[in-house]
Amino acid sequence: MTRPRLRRTRIGGFSAVGELGRPQSLRLGPRARYAIDLYLNNAARANRPAAFRRNVPEKPLVPEGRDWKSLTTRSAEALLDHYEFILKDLGQRGGTMLGEVFTKAQNKIHEPAVLDRLIKDLIDPYTWTTENQDLKGDAYEGLLQRGAEDRKTGAGQYFTPRPLIDAMVDCVQPRPGESITDPACGTGGFLIAAHAHLVQNYEDELYGDKGRALQTGAITGYELVRETGRLALMNMLLHGIGSSEAKPLITIQDSLARPPKRHHDIVLANPPFGVGSVTGESYTSRTDFWASTTNKQLNFVQHIYNLLKTNGRGALVLPDNVLFEGGAGETIRRNLLNLCDVHTLLRLPTGIFYANGVKANVLFFDKTGQRSGGRPGTRELWVYDFRTDQRFTLKQRQLGRQHLDDFVAAYQSGGTDFTKRTPSDRFRAYDYDELIARDKVNLDLTVLKSDAAATTEYASPDVIAQEIVDELEVALAQFTAVARALKKDVPPPADDK
């Protein structure tokens, strides 16, 4: 079926161009932000599989009289007044997903003619659901991605590349009946991908209790920033997760502030890093932590360990410093290797995150506890080197899911027995004794040596320039963190009076 296309249109601050099947081409101006949000939330039905309709009554996301149809039947001042009424009314529905989404929402479009054209000419004529695909959720994720690309706003720290998310979910393989969470969920990418994996692979099993659980609390998240949490809730609703009148599936709180009250089968996360200081408060009240530190990433590693049920599975994106930092870092790595099966480390290339210069990894581990006889939980750590001689940028060579196919195949090559995996030139195992004997239990491991000096093929100048920028921004971020930490110890200037 041919997908409808949007002509280039500009109304106020809004510009849309391209094919609906390519939501990254949508550009959102601030004056129209809430109009688009309202439209997306007013879709008649969420992208909910038919299997779930026996479990949760299928209702429109927005009540009648506050929906999209109620906007299209009004004009001029009446339209503007009704639009503002909708924002206020929905924002007063406290304790619900819909109420949280619209809390303190404000109209940014004050000209009735502009709002009228935006609703009736730009949005309403187009079909956002095709025969095989509901595009509302895809389009919304595209809008989030475009926001992440704006480095001036710092929004990139809340957005993990979707190809990486999908690969991590394909490795962890969520199953019906399991509870899944993200303690730093940003805009909800991991939660939506886990839900999509379950629907795609287990739809026939998602009747009854398992289906109801999936819609009412099996997939949850935590987010520190309320505005970002609202984006995550909207994202989940548009992908058919939860109910607009139900309790929010995203909790707005500092995940690190207290021990978890609920434990989960799977934790997927990309804790905040790469933008601003890596130091934060010292969570001295967390007596369940192995070590006290101001390093947020190390604290998230400890928190995620405590979030997991016994035999739960964790997959988290971490910066390089977590692998080699001494002191608390060494203590945490020793405990993790001892009490978990830390089985896989994916070394990521630069150029794939919107926060430039980030050197990151994905660490996979299972909370197995020690093996019999007090033996450590970790037998081998398999390292996949996806960094050496790999070049990506956000424009010329973007990371795609196909670039991670070889890693996922390597991850799954031994089935459930990680010791039977197939090694390759990029994939090899380090046994526990070798890891624990390394200075400070340094896990900054490589597999390949760069062939850059031996090859006659060179990257294009723009790629090389971007790599230089990435390296400089890593250094700048590190110096900025040090400077901010030092400022805390500098006394205020003396009063000249």
DRENBA-734630 format. One record per residue: residue in one letter; x, y, z negated of N, C-alpha, C in turn. Coordinates in steps of 0.1 Angstrom, whole numbers, plus 5000, padded with zeros to 4 digits. Layout:
N
AXYZXYZXYZ
...
This chain:
497
M500849885000500050005000500950125000
T500650225009501450345010501150434998
R502250484991502050564980501750714985
P500850784978500550914981501751004979
R501851114987502951204985502451344981
L503351414974503051544970503751644979
R503051744983503751844991504451944981
R505452014986506152104978505152214974
T505052234961504052334955504752414944
R504452534943504952614932503852704926
I503552684914502552764907503152804893
G503352924891503952974879505352914877
G505552834866506852774863506952634868
F505852584875505852444878506252414893
S507152314895507452274909507452124910
A506752074920506751934922507051904936
V507951804939508251774952508651624953
G508251564964508751424966507651324965
E508051194963507151084963506751044948
L505551014946505150974932505850854927
G506350764937507050654932508450684928
R508850814929510250854925510050974915
P509550944903509251044893510351134890
Q511651094892512751174889512751304897
S511951304908511951424917511051534911
L510251494901509351594895510151694887
R509851824888510551924880509451994872
L509752014859508752074850509252204845
G508452304847508752434841508052454828
P508552534819507952544806506552594806
R506152684815504752734815503752624817
A504152514824503152414827503252284819
R504252294809504552164802503352104796
Y502552184788501452124781500252084791
A500152154802499152124811499451984817
I500651954820500951824825500851714815
D501251744802501051654791499651624789
L498751724790497351704788496851614799
Y497251644811496751554823497151414820
L498351394817498851254816498051184804
N497851254794497051194783495651174786
N495051254795493651244799493351134809
A494351054813494150954823493050864817
A492150814826490950744822491350614814
R492350544818492850424810494350424810
A494850374799496250344798496650234807
N497950214809498450104817498549974808
R497349934804497249814795496949694803
P497649584801497349464808495949404805
A495349344814494049284812493949194800
A495149124797495149034786494849094773
F495149224772494949294759493549344757
R492749344767491449394765490549314756
R490949194754490149114744490649144730
N491749204729492349224715492049364710
V492149464719491849604714490849664724
P489749714719488749764728489349874737
E489049864750489649954759488850084760
K489550194755488950324755489850424762
P489250534767490050644773490950694762
L492150744766493050794756492550924749
V491650994756491151124751489651114751
P488951164740487551154739486751224750
E485651184753484751254762484551394758
G484551484767484351624764485651704761
R486751624759488051674757488951624768
D488351554778489151484788489451564800
W490051504810490451574822489251614830
K488151534830486951574837486351704832
S486451724819485851844813486651964817
L487851954821488652064827488352094841
T488151994849487952004863486552064866
T485652064857484252114859484152264854
R485252324850485152464845486152544854
S485952674853486752774861486952894853
A487952974857488253104852488453104837
E487853204830487953224816487453094808
A486353044813485752924807486752804806
L487552794817488552684818489652714808
L490152834807491152874798490752854783
D489552894780488952874767488852734763
H488352654772488152514769489552434768
Y490452474776491852414775492452444761
E492252564756492852604743492052534732
F490752514734489952444724490352294724
I490652234735491152094735492452084727
L493352174730494652164723494452174708
K493652264704493452284689492652164683
D491652114690490752004685491551874684
L492351844694493051724694494151724683
G494751844681495851864672495351844657
Q494051854655493551844641493151704638
R493451604646493051464644494251404636
G494451444624495551394616495551244614
G496751194613496851044610496650954622
T496551014634496350934646497450964656
M497650874665498750894675498351024684
L497151034687496751154696496851284688
G496551274675496651394667498051444665
E498951344664500451374662500951434675
V500551374686500951424699500651574701
F499451614697498951754700499051844688
T499751804677499951884665500652014669
K500052124666500652264669500952284684
A500252214692500352234707499852374710
Q500552444719500152584722500052594737
N499052674742498852704756499952804761
K500752764771501752844776501352914790
I500152884794499552934806498453034803
H498653164804497653254799496853324810
E497153284823496453344834495453234839
P494153264838493153164842493353114857
A493753204866493853164880495053064881
V496053084874497252994875496852854869
L496152854858495752724852494752654861
D493852724867492852664876493552604888
R494452674894495152614906495952494902
L496652504890497452394886496652264884
I495452274878494652164875493952104888
K493352194896492552154907493252134920
D494352204922495052194935496252114934
L496952114923498252044922498151904917
I497251884907497251754900496051674904
D494851734903493651654904493451584918
P493951634929493651574942494451434944
Y495451414935496351304938495951174930
T496051064936495850934929497050894922
W497050884909498250844901498250694897
T497250624902497250474900497050414914
T498050324918497950254930497450114927
E497350034938496849904936497749814927
N499049834928499949744921500749814910
Q500449944908501350014898500550134892
D500650154879500150274873501350364871
L501250484878502350574879502450674867
K501350684859501350784849502550774839
G502750654834503950634825505250654832
D505350604844506550624852506850774854
A505850844858506050984861506451064848
Y505851024837506251094824507651064820
E508050934822509550904820510450984829
G509951014841510751094851510851234846
L509751284840509851424834510851424822
L510851324814511751314803513251314808
Q513351234819514751224825515251364830
R514251434837514751564842515051664830
G514351644819514651724808516051694802
A516351564802517651514797518751574806
E518551594819519551634828519951784825
D519051854818519351994815520251994803
R521552004805522552004794522452114785
K521952234789521852344781520952324769
T519952234770518952204760519452104750
G520452024754520951914745520051804745
A518951794754518051694753518551554757
G519751554764520351434768520651334757
Q520851384745521151294734519951204730
Y518751244735517551154732517251064744
F518051054754517750974766518850884769
T518550754768519450644772519150604786
P520150584795519850544809519050424809
R517950424817517050314818517650184822
P518650184832519250064836519949994824
L520550074816521250014804520249954794
I519150024792518149984783517549844788
D517249844801516649714806517649604805
A518949624807519949514806520049464792
M519949554782520049514768518849434764
V517649474769516449404766516449264773
D516949254785517149124792518049034784
C519049084777519949004770519248954757
V518649044750518049014737516748934738
Q516048944749514848874753513848864742
P513048964739512048964729510948864733
R510348804722509348704724508048744717
P506948684721505648714714505748674699
G505148764691505148734677506248804669
E507248854677508448914670508149064668
S508649124657508549264655509849334660
I509649444666510749514673510749664668
T511849714665511949854661513149924666
D513150054666514350144670514350254659
P515350254650515450354640515850494644
A516150504657516550644662515950644676
C514650644677513950604690513950714700
G514350834697514250944708512950944714
T512850934727511650934735511050804737
G511550694731510950564730511350464741
G512450494748512850404759512950264756
F513650224745513850084741512550024738
L511650084731510350034728509450004740
I509450094749508750074762509249964770
A510549954771511249844778510949704772
A510949704759510649574752509249534755
H508349624754506949594757506749544771
A507449614781507349574795507849434797
H508949404790509549264791508549164786
L507849184775506849094770505649074779
V505249184785504049174794504449104806
Q505649124812506049064824506248914822
N506748874811507248734809506248654801
Y505348714794504548634784503048674785
E502548734795501248794795500148694792
D500348564797499348464794499248424779
E500348454772500348424757499848534749
L499548654755499248774747497848794744
Y497148684740495748694736495748674721
G494648704715494448684701495448764692
D495948704682496648764671497948834677
K498648754686499948804691499648934700
G498648934707498349054715497949164707
R497049144697496649254688497849304680
A498749224676499949264669500849354678
L500949314690501749394699501249534701
Q499949554700499349684702499149764689
T499349694677499049764665500149764655
G501349734659502449744649503649654651
A503649574661504749484664505949564670
I505549674676506549764682506449904675
T507549944668507450064661508850134662
G508850264658510050344659510150444648
Y511350504646511550614637512350724644
E511950844641512650954648512751074638
L513951134637514151244628513451374633
V513451404646512951534651511551514655
R510651594649509151574651508851594666
E509351694673509051724687509451604695
T510551544693510951424700510051304698
G509751294685508851184681507451194688
R506951314690505751334697505851294712
L507051324718507251274732507251124732
A507851064722507850914722506450854721
L505650914712504250874711503450884724
M503650994730502951014743503450914753
N504750894753505250794763504750654760
M504550614747504050484744502550474748
L501750574745500350574749500250554764
L501050624772500950624787501350494792
H502150414784502550284789501750174782
G500650214776499650114771500050054758
I500850124750501250074737500550154726
G499750084718499050154707497650204712
S497050274703495750334705495750484700
S495050564708495150714705494450744691
E493550664687492850684674493450604663
A494550524665495150444655496350524648
K496850464638497950524631499150534640
P499950644639501150654648502150534646
L502650494658503650384657505050434656
I505150564656506450634654506350704641
T507350684632507350754619508450864619
I508050984616508951094616509651094602
Q510951054602511651064590513151034593
D514051064583515451034584515550884581
S515850804591515950654589517050624578
L518050704577519150664568518950704554
A517850774551517650834538517350734527
R516750624531516350524521516450384527
P516550274518516450144523515150114530
P515250024540513949994548512949914539
K511649944541510649874534510149754542
R510449754555509949654564511149604572
H511149474574512349414582511749354595
H512649344605512249324619513149214625
D512549154635513249044643514249104652
I513949214658514849274668514949424665
V516249474665516449614665517249654677
L516749754685517349804697517549954694
A518750004696519050144692520150204700
N520050334701521250424706521250534696
P521850514684521850624674522550744679
P522150864673522650994679524151004678
F524751044689526151074689526451144702
G527651204703528051264716527751404717
V526751464709526351604710526451654696
G527351754694527451814681528351724672
S528351754659529151684649528751544647
V529751454645529451314642529351304627
T529551404619529451394605528051444600
G527651384589526351424584526351414569
E525251394562525251384548525851244544
S526351244532526851114527525651054519
Y525150934524523950874518524350794506
T524750864496525250794484524150714477
S522850744479521750674473521550534480
R522150504491522050384498522950274491
T522450214481523250114474523349984482
D522549974492522549854501523649864511
F524349984512525350004522526649934517
W527549884525528849834522529849944518
A529650054525530650164523529950294524
S530450394516529850534517530750614527
T530050674537530750754547529850864552
T530450964558529651074564529551044579
N530050934584529950904598528550844601
K527750914608526350874611526350734618
Q527250714627527150594635527450474626
L528450484617528750374608527650354599
N526950454594525850444586524650374593
F524450404606523450334613523750184615
V525050144617525350004617524949934605
Q525249994593524849934580523349934579
H522650044583521150044582520549944591
I521049924603520449824612520649684607
Y521749654601521949524594520849504584
N520549604576519549594565518149584571
L517949644583516649644589516249504594
L517249424597516949294604516549194594
K515649104598515348984591516548884592
T516548784584517548674586517348614599
N518448604607518448554621517848654630
G517648774626517248884635518348924645
R517948984656518949014666519049174668
G520249224668520549364670521349394682
A520949504689521749544701521749704700
L522949764698523049904696524149964704
V523950084709524950164716525750234706
L527050224707527950284697529150354704
P529650464698530850524704532050454700
D533150474707534450404705534950404690
N534750524684535350534670534750434660
V533650384662533050284653533850154654
L534550134665535350014667536650014660
F537250134658538650144653538850234640
E537850304637538050404625538350324613
G539350374605539750304593538850334581
G539250294569538550324557537250254557
A536150334556534750274556534550194569
G535050234580534850164592535450024592
E536650004586537249874584536349784575
T535849844564535049774555533749724562
I533149804569531949774576532149664587
R533249674594533449574605533749434598
R534549434587534849304580533549244575
N532649324569531349264565530549214576
L530449294587529649254598530049124604
L531449104606531948984612531748864602
N531748894589531548784580530048744578
L529148834578527748804575526848794587
C527448824599526648814611527448734622
D526748694632527448644644527548764653
V528648824653528948944662529548884675
H528648864684529048774695529348844709
T528948964710529149034724529449184722
L530449224730530749364730530849404745
L529949504749530049554763530649684763
R531849694769532549824770531949904782
L531350024779530750104790531650204796
P531350234809532150334815531650474812
T532450574814531950714813531150754825
G530450864823529650914834528250864835
I527750784825526450734826525450794816
F525950874807525150944797525051094801
Y523951154797523651294800524551384791
A524951334779525951394771527351364777
N527951454784529151424791530251384782
G531151294788532351254781532251144771
V531051094769530850994759531450864763
K532250804754532850674756532150584746
A531350484752530450414744530550264747
N529850184738529850044739528449994735
V528149864738526949804733527449684725
L527049684712527349574703526149484701
F526249354703525149264701525549174689
F524649154679524949064668523649004663
D523748884657522648814650522948814635
K521948844627522048844613521948694607
T522948624609522848474606523248444591
G524048534585524648504572525848424574
Q526548384564527748294565527248154569
R528148084576527947944579528247864567
S527947734568528147644557529547644552
G529747624539531147624533531747764532
G530847874533531348004532532148054544
R532047984555532748034567532048154573
P532748244579532148364585531148334595
G530148424596529148404606529648414621
T530648494623531148514636532148404640
R531948334651532948244656533848314666
E533248374676533948434687533248564691
L533948664694533448794700533848794715
W532748794723533048794737532948944742
V534048984749534149124753533949124769
Y533049214773532849234787533349374791
D534349384799534949504802534349564815
F533349654812532649724823533149864824
R534349894818534850024818536050044828
T536949944827538149954835537849964850
D538350064857538250084871536750094876
Q535850134867534550164870534250314870
R533650364880533450514881531950534884
F531350614875529950654877529850804874
T528850864881528551004878527051014877
L526451124873525051144872524451184885
K525251214895524751264908525151174919
Q526451164922526951094934526850944932
R527150884921527050744919526450714905
Q525150704905524450674893524450534889
L524450504876524350364872522950304876
G522950194881521750114885521649984877
R520449924876520349804870521249694876
Q521349704890522149604897523649604893
H524149714888525549724884525749644871
L524649604864524849534851524349384853
D524049344866523649204868524749104864
D525949134867527049044864527249024849
F527049144841527149134827526049044821
V524849074825523648994820523848844823
A524348814835524648674839525648614830
A526748694827527848644818527248624804
Y526448714799525848704786525048584784
Q524348544795523448434794524048304799
S525348304803525948184809526048064800
G526048084787526047964778524747934772
G523647994777522347974771522348024756
T521847944747521847994733523147964726
D524047884732525347854726526347944732
F526648054724527648154730529048094732
T529347994725530747934726530847864740
K529747844747529847774760529747864772
R529947994769529948094780531048074790
T530848124802531848114812532748244813
P534048224810534848344811535148394825
S535548514827535848574840536948674838
D537348744849538348844848537948954839
R536648974838536149084829535549044816
F535448914814534748854803535548754796
R535948774783536748674776536348684761
A536748574754536448564740537648584731
Y537448654719538448664709537848594697
D538648494691538048414680538148504667
Y537448454657537348534644538748554638
D539548454637540848474631541748574638
E541648584651542348684659541748824656
L540448834654539848964651540249014637
I540148924628540248964614541749004611
A542648944619544048974617544549104623
R543749164631544149284638544149404627
D545049494629545249614620543849684619
K543449694606542149754603540949694610
V541049564613540049494621539549574633
N540549624640540249704652539649624663
L538449664667537749594677537749674691
D538649764692538849844704539549754714
L538849654720539449544728539249564742
T540249524750540049534765540349394771
V539849384783540049254790540949274802
L540649384810541449414822542449524820
K543449524828544349644829543949714842
S544049844841543549924852544449904864
D543849884876544549874889544750004896
A544450114889544450244896545850274901
A546950234894548250274899548750184910
A548050064912548549974922547749984935
T546550044934545750044946545950164955
T545650154967545850264976544550344979
E543450284972542150354974541950444961
Y541550564964541350664953539950714954
A539450744942538150804941538150934948
S536850974952536751104958537051214948
P537451334953537851444945536751484934
D535451484939534451514929534351414918
V534551284920534551184910535751204900
I536851234906538051254898537851374889
A537351484895537051604887536151584876
Q535051504878534151474868534751394857
E535651294860536351214850537251304841
I537851404848538651504840537751584830
V536551624835535651694827535251604815
D534951484818534451394807535551374797
E536851364801537851344791538051474782
L537951594789538051714781536851734772
E535651694776534551704767534551614755
V535151494757535351404746536351474736
A537451534741538351594732537651714725
L536851794732536251914727535251874716
A534451764718533551714708534251674696
Q535451614697536151564685536651684677
F537251784684537751904678536551984671
T535451984678534252054672533851994659
A533851854659533451784647534351814636
V535651824639536651854628536451994623
A536252094633536152234629534852244620
R533752184623532552194615532752134602
A533452024601533751964588534552054579
L535552114586536452204578535752324573
K534752374581534052494577533352474564
K532952354561532152324549533052344537
D534352334539535352354528535852494527
V535552584536536052714536535152804527
P535752874517534852964509534353084517
P533253134513532753254520533653374519
P533653464528534553584527534153664515
A535153734510534953814498534153944502
D533353984492532554104495533454234494
D533454314504534354434505533854544496
K532654534491532154644483532754644469
